[in-house]
């Protein structure tokens, strides 16, 4: 999502600490669903954005795709540790 003036305030964008499994080609694995859902402004609406490993098909359709397997495994471990602390979601700040 490209944050623009008038779009959802950045502090309302969140990522859960627990993923769910998606069989979608290009993801085929754990998916951390970014909320709110759907997001956008005007006529451009996009649903089901998330963070996932960039599997099989290079690139994503707007998601944050991690390409490095070791980095992805480290991300999964870190999010699992945060979830064990009872934290259900984290704010996500998108900068470009």
VEXTORRO-233714 format. One record per residue (C-alpha): residue number from 1; residue in three letters; z, x, y. Coordinates in pm, 1 decimal, padded with zeros to 6 digits, always signed. Layout:
% residues N
@num:NUM residuo:ALA zz:Z xx:X yy:Y
...
END
This chain:
% residues 96
@num:1 residuo:UNK zz:+00000.0 xx:+00000.0 yy:+00000.0
@num:2 residuo:UNK zz:-00084.5 xx:+00125.5 yy:+00343.2
@num:3 residuo:UNK zz:+00201.2 xx:+00032.4 yy:+00575.7
@num:4 residuo:UNK zz:+00063.6 xx:-00094.6 yy:+00904.6
@num:5 residuo:UNK zz:+00217.3 xx:-00246.2 yy:+01212.8
@num:6 residuo:UNK zz:+00298.1 xx:-00606.6 yy:+01124.0
@num:7 residuo:UNK zz:+00309.2 xx:-00548.6 yy:+00746.5
@num:8 residuo:UNK zz:+00627.7 xx:-00565.6 yy:+00540.2
@num:9 residuo:UNK zz:+00905.4 xx:-00352.7 yy:+00692.6
@num:10 residuo:UNK zz:+00928.2 xx:-00023.4 yy:+00503.8
@num:11 residuo:UNK zz:+01297.8 xx:-00065.6 yy:+00421.8
@num:12 residuo:UNK zz:+01217.6 xx:-00377.8 yy:+00217.8
@num:13 residuo:UNK zz:+00989.3 xx:-00190.6 yy:-00022.7
@num:14 residuo:UNK zz:+01188.3 xx:-00115.7 yy:-00340.1
@num:15 residuo:UNK zz:+01142.0 xx:+00035.9 yy:-00684.0
@num:16 residuo:UNK zz:+01351.2 xx:-00067.1 yy:-00985.6
@num:17 residuo:UNK zz:+01540.2 xx:+00198.1 yy:-01178.1
@num:18 residuo:UNK zz:+01434.1 xx:+00042.1 yy:-01509.6
@num:19 residuo:UNK zz:+01063.2 xx:+00021.0 yy:-01595.8
@num:20 residuo:UNK zz:+00881.4 xx:-00218.8 yy:-01822.5
@num:21 residuo:UNK zz:+00597.6 xx:-00143.5 yy:-02064.2
@num:22 residuo:UNK zz:+00235.0 xx:-00217.7 yy:-01973.7
@num:23 residuo:UNK zz:-00060.6 xx:-00190.7 yy:-02211.2
@num:24 residuo:UNK zz:-00305.9 xx:-00194.1 yy:-01918.3
@num:25 residuo:UNK zz:-00569.6 xx:+00079.4 yy:-01948.2
@num:26 residuo:UNK zz:-00482.3 xx:+00363.5 yy:-01713.8
@num:27 residuo:UNK zz:-00110.0 xx:+00287.1 yy:-01739.2
@num:28 residuo:UNK zz:-00044.6 xx:+00234.4 yy:-02110.6
@num:29 residuo:UNK zz:+00320.8 xx:+00307.5 yy:-02078.5
@num:30 residuo:UNK zz:+00623.2 xx:+00263.3 yy:-01856.2
@num:31 residuo:UNK zz:+00565.4 xx:+00096.1 yy:-01520.1
@num:32 residuo:UNK zz:+00806.2 xx:+00076.7 yy:-01225.9
@num:33 residuo:UNK zz:+00701.0 xx:-00237.3 yy:-01038.7
@num:34 residuo:UNK zz:+00719.8 xx:-00198.7 yy:-00659.3
@num:35 residuo:UNK zz:+00844.5 xx:-00505.9 yy:-00472.2
@num:36 residuo:UNK zz:+00791.0 xx:-00724.7 yy:-00276.0
@num:37 residuo:UNK zz:+00501.6 xx:-00865.0 yy:-00475.1
@num:38 residuo:UNK zz:+00237.5 xx:-00948.6 yy:-00363.7
@num:39 residuo:UNK zz:+00208.4 xx:-00728.1 yy:-00056.7
@num:40 residuo:UNK zz:-00049.2 xx:-00704.6 yy:+00216.0
@num:41 residuo:UNK zz:-00154.3 xx:-00845.5 yy:+00545.2
@num:42 residuo:UNK zz:-00419.0 xx:-01093.6 yy:+00646.5
@num:43 residuo:UNK zz:-00676.2 xx:-01141.1 yy:+00374.0
@num:44 residuo:UNK zz:-00593.4 xx:-00816.4 yy:+00191.3
@num:45 residuo:UNK zz:-00332.7 xx:-00897.8 yy:-00070.7
@num:46 residuo:UNK zz:-00246.2 xx:-00674.3 yy:-00366.0
@num:47 residuo:UNK zz:-00010.4 xx:-00764.7 yy:-00649.1
@num:48 residuo:UNK zz:+00162.0 xx:-00555.9 yy:-00914.3
@num:49 residuo:UNK zz:+00171.6 xx:-00217.3 yy:-00745.8
@num:50 residuo:UNK zz:+00387.0 xx:+00038.1 yy:-00918.8
@num:51 residuo:UNK zz:+00463.3 xx:+00393.4 yy:-01019.0
@num:52 residuo:UNK zz:+00328.1 xx:+00507.0 yy:-01356.2
@num:53 residuo:UNK zz:+00183.4 xx:+00799.7 yy:-01544.4
@num:54 residuo:UNK zz:-00188.5 xx:+00833.5 yy:-01471.6
@num:55 residuo:UNK zz:-00307.5 xx:+00781.3 yy:-01830.8
@num:56 residuo:UNK zz:-00660.7 xx:+00784.5 yy:-01972.7
@num:57 residuo:UNK zz:-00856.9 xx:+00655.1 yy:-01672.2
@num:58 residuo:UNK zz:-00823.6 xx:+00898.0 yy:-01376.9
@num:59 residuo:UNK zz:-00686.3 xx:+00744.7 yy:-01058.2
@num:60 residuo:UNK zz:-00517.6 xx:+00414.1 yy:-00989.9
@num:61 residuo:UNK zz:-00597.3 xx:+00088.2 yy:-00812.7
@num:62 residuo:UNK zz:-00342.7 xx:+00144.5 yy:-00538.4
@num:63 residuo:UNK zz:-00045.0 xx:+00248.5 yy:-00750.2
@num:64 residuo:UNK zz:+00139.0 xx:+00577.9 yy:-00735.3
@num:65 residuo:UNK zz:+00010.4 xx:+00764.6 yy:-01039.7
@num:66 residuo:UNK zz:+00185.5 xx:+01080.6 yy:-01156.4
@num:67 residuo:UNK zz:-00062.1 xx:+01319.3 yy:-01322.0
@num:68 residuo:UNK zz:+00171.8 xx:+01586.0 yy:-01457.5
@num:69 residuo:UNK zz:+00329.4 xx:+01487.3 yy:-01791.8
@num:70 residuo:UNK zz:+00636.3 xx:+01709.5 yy:-01751.7
@num:71 residuo:UNK zz:+00691.2 xx:+01575.2 yy:-01399.9
@num:72 residuo:UNK zz:+00656.6 xx:+01217.6 yy:-01528.9
@num:73 residuo:UNK zz:+00913.1 xx:+01283.6 yy:-01803.6
@num:74 residuo:UNK zz:+01150.2 xx:+01428.2 yy:-01543.1
@num:75 residuo:UNK zz:+01101.5 xx:+01119.1 yy:-01325.0
@num:76 residuo:UNK zz:+01183.0 xx:+00892.9 yy:-01622.4
@num:77 residuo:UNK zz:+01500.0 xx:+01091.3 yy:-01697.9
@num:78 residuo:UNK zz:+01615.0 xx:+01084.1 yy:-01336.1
@num:79 residuo:UNK zz:+01555.9 xx:+00707.6 yy:-01303.6
@num:80 residuo:UNK zz:+01744.1 xx:+00646.1 yy:-01631.8
@num:81 residuo:UNK zz:+02043.8 xx:+00842.9 yy:-01498.3
@num:82 residuo:UNK zz:+02040.0 xx:+00640.5 yy:-01175.5
@num:83 residuo:UNK zz:+02020.1 xx:+00314.4 yy:-01375.0
@num:84 residuo:UNK zz:+02325.2 xx:+00421.9 yy:-01579.3
@num:85 residuo:UNK zz:+02519.8 xx:+00435.5 yy:-01251.0
@num:86 residuo:UNK zz:+02458.4 xx:+00060.5 yy:-01215.4
@num:87 residuo:UNK zz:+02195.0 xx:+00098.9 yy:-00944.1
@num:88 residuo:UNK zz:+01921.5 xx:-00159.8 yy:-01002.9
@num:89 residuo:UNK zz:+01667.8 xx:-00049.5 yy:-00740.6
@num:90 residuo:UNK zz:+01601.3 xx:+00210.3 yy:-00472.8
@num:91 residuo:UNK zz:+01429.9 xx:+00183.8 yy:-00135.4
@num:92 residuo:UNK zz:+01082.3 xx:+00334.6 yy:-00138.5
@num:93 residuo:UNK zz:+00948.8 xx:+00495.6 yy:+00177.8
@num:94 residuo:UNK zz:+00572.1 xx:+00537.3 yy:+00186.7
@num:95 residuo:UNK zz:+00438.2 xx:+00801.9 yy:+00422.4
@num:96 residuo:UNK zz:+00090.7 xx:+00942.4 yy:+00452.7
END
